[in-house]
């Protein structure tokens, strides 16, 4: 028995909600702390001294602080790099909280994910428009000759570089459109975009993750799977805003729109 596109979309949406509400999902983020802003190395309500160096973070803690490192009680000093994987795989924890080391443009920080976060407790769902065939269209990816970086504002008020690997072209209702997109490690694409519904009936911008293009650059542009950026769920995320040219002159009434 075949499964049609609306059923696949429903499963995708249900899985998305499971991911959002997971104990260490986006709703659990309670803080992103840049160590350059904390000269004493002390994170709010978090034990240990966290010191940024050029190539990592040095954590010093006492055994009585209650931190764990790689799942074992920790006391002493350790050098940490950026955590590359899922939040649950972060090296340092404090009880149920996960302490995730990150770096952005050479600036080191620590994110705190707490399953008891108020946002997780108050979450009531995501307003998402049911699947419609008109919003899933063929696309063609054309890579740039070399990767480009543009400076864009971020949700935390800072400006950072956004790497872009090429242009994604597609048509909606007979009109041609393009988006500048990044290329992920697995070959899939990532677009930060806005449209005529942004800030009106949808969040101020959204993310889109088309699949990896084939050898001829073909992929599917499916706005039914447009998602809210992480900063829609927690203020401590630093999502980039859309780069120049990625605000579409069309109402994309599809995908995730707002928090309930």
N, C-alpha and C positions, 0 to 999 in steps of 0.2 A: 504493500500500500504506500503510495506516495504522500508526502507531506507538502502542502501548498505554502506559498510565501507568507500569508497571514499567520498560519500556525507556527512557522519558523520564527516569525517576528515575535509572537506571543511568548515563545520559549526564551528567545533572546531577552525580552523585557523582564521576564520573571527571574532569569539568571542575573541580570543587571541589578535588580532590587536586592537579591541575595548578596551580591558583592558589596553593594552600598551599605547594607545593614550588618555586615559581618563584624565580629568583635573589634577587629583592627582595620575596618574599612574607612573610607573617607570621612564618614560622620564622626569617627572617633578621634580625629586630629584636634588637639586642644592648644597646640602652640608650635610655631617655628621660631627658633631662637638663633640668631646670628651671633657667633662668639665674639666677633669684633665689637659688638655692642655690649658685651658683658666682660669688662676688664678683670673682674674678680673670678671669672670662670664658673659662677654659680647660676644654675638654671632655676627658675621659680619652682618651688615645691618639689625639687628633684635633688637627690643627694649626689655627692661627688664634685670634683673640680674638673672642668672641661676646658682645656687650653688648645687653641688652634695654632698649628705650625704650618709651614709651607706645604708639607706633603701629607698632612693628616691631623687628627685630633688626639691629644694625649689625655686620657682619663685617669684620675687618681681618686681612689675611694678606700674607705675602711671596710673591713668585713661586716661591721655592725650597721653599715649604711643600707644593707639589704639589696644591693644590686646583684644581678647575675650576668655572667659573661659566657656566651655559648651554652647556656642552660645550667651553669654551675655557679655556686656562690663565689662572689668576687671581692677581693681585697688586694690593693696594691696599685700598680701603674701599668697601663697598657696603651699602645699606640693603635688607633683605629683609622681605617680608611672609610670611604663612603660605602654605605650598605647598598649593594647592587640589586637585590632581589625584592621579594615581597616583604611587607612590614613584619609578618610573622617570622621571617627569617633574619631579622635584625639581630646583631650580636648581643646587645645590651638590653636588659629589661629591669623593671622595678615593680615587683609584684605582677599584676596583670598588664601594666603599662609597658609599651615598647618604646625604646629610645633609639631613633633612627638617625644615623649620621649622614649628612648630605653636604655637597659642595656645589656652588654656583659661581662660575666665573672667578674661581680662586678664593671665594669666601666660604668658610666652613660654618656649618650650623648643625643643630640637633632638633629633630621633630619629636613631639611627644604624642603618642596614640594611646588613648585611655578608653577602654570599653564602657566605662561609666560616664562618658561625656554627655553633657546635657543635650547636645544636638542629636545624638543617637537615640536618646530616650524620647525626645519630642518629635522625631521624624514620623511623618504621616504618609509619605509616598511621593511619587513624581508624577506630575501631569504630563502624559504622553499621548500624542495623537495616534489613533489606530492606523494600522498599515493601509497604505494606498499605493496602487501600482504606479501612478504618475510620478512618484517621487524616487523611483528606482530606475536609473537610466545608465546607458553605456557611457564610459569615460575613456579618455586617452591621456596617458601621462607622457610628458616630454621632459626628460631630465635637462637641467642646466649643464653647460660645459664643465662647470665646477661648482661646488657647493657655495651658497651665498649666506651671509648673515646680515640680518637687518635688526636695528634697535627698535624695540617696541616697549610701551609701558606694560607693567605687570600689575596684578591685582593688589599687591602690597604697596603700590606707589613708586616703586623703583623701576628703572629702565634697564632691560637686559637684552642680550643678543638672542635672536631666534634663527636657528639654522634652517635653511630652505634648500630642497634638492631639485625642485622642478615645478612644472606647471601642469595642472589637471584641467582638461577641457571637457565640457559636456553641454548638452542642450536640455532646456526645460521649456515645454510648451512652445517649441519652435525657436526659442531664443538661445543664442550661444553665451556661455559663461565660462569663466576660468577662475581657478583658485591656485594660489601659491601653496605648495605643500612640502612638508618634511618627509624624509624617507627614514623609516624605523629600522632597527637592527635586523628584523626578520623580513625586510623588503616591503612591508605594508606601508601605507601612506597615512599622514596625519595632517589635517587642516584645522586651523583656528579661523572661524568665519562668523560673520554677522549677516543679517538680512533685514528686510523691511519690517519684520515682526519683532526684531531685537529691541528690548526695552519697552515694548508695547504689550504684545501677547506672548512673548518668549523672553527668556533670560537675555541679558545684554550681548552675549556672544555664546557660541557653542563649539563643540569639537566634532569632527567627523573622521572616521578611520576606515577608508577604503582598503580593500585587500591588495596584496602585492600585484602589480601589473605583470602581464605575460611578456614574452620576448618582443612583442610588437607594441607594448605600452598599453594594452587594453585592460581595463578593470571596470568595476561597477561602482557608480556613485549613488549610494542609497541613503537619502536623507531621512528615511524612516528610522535609521539608526543613528541619527544625530543625537549627541548626548550633552547634558549639562557639564560644564567644566568642574573640576574638583572644588574650586573656590565658591561654587554655588552651595556647597554642603558644609564648608568650614572656612572661616575668614582667614585662617593661618596658611592656606594654600597660596601660591604665588603665580597663578596662571598668567600666561602671556595673553595680551589682547591681540585681536586680528592684525596682521601686517597690512600695509598699504595694498589696496586692490582686492582685499578679501571681504569687503562688505558688498553683498549681492543686492542688486536692484530688483528684488523679487520677494514675495512673501513665501517663505518656506514654512508652510503650516504642516509640519511633519516632525516626527521624532519626539524626544524629550523637550518640553517647553518651559516648565517652571516646577518649583517645589509645590506640593499640595499645601 
